[in-house]
């Protein structure tokens, strides 16, 4: 097993829980919960980059098991190649604006968190198709 397999689960959990916590915090108007969501989303963005950086070793390891040109691998590479950077950018914005959670920036951060969650679902689903068939 490669490091990618272990690391890939952290951004999924952190980003999904962070996005949900952010949505709940806005709904119930709990600024301290938004702060918690920020921590999860920022850490999740860092974990996404670590997962991305370990992806090549996972590809090398699976090359012996999967046929060349596998649709599942191709889909995961495409989701990961674009998605990791979008999620990292959303996380970076969250880090820069973590004290500005009201007004237009707050709404932009909420939207970015939800988009990041959807992208992570796409990356995770395509990865699961490789690992679990």
C-alpha positions, 0 to 999 in steps of 0.5 A: 500500500502507498501513502496515497491510500492512507492520506486520501481519507483525511481530506475527504473527512475534513473537507466534507465535515468542514463544509457541513459545519460551515453551512450549519454555522451560517444557518444557525448564526454561530460564528464560533462554529464557522471558526471551527469549520475554517480550521477543518477546511484549511487543514483539509486543503493541506491534506488534499495537496499531500494526497495529490503529491503522493498520487504518482506513487499510487499510480506506479503501484497499481500499474501492475494490477490494472490494465493500461488506459483504465477508465477508472484511473483516467477519471481519478487522474482528471478529477485529482489534477484539477480538483486538488488545485481548486480545493487548495485554492478554496482552502487558501482563500479561507486561510486569508479571509478566516477573520472576515466571515461576514458580508460578501467574503463570508458568502464567497467562503461558504460557496467555496466550501460547498464547491470544494466538498462537491469536488472532493466527492468526485475525487473520492468516488473516482478513487473508490472505483479504482480501489473497490471496483 
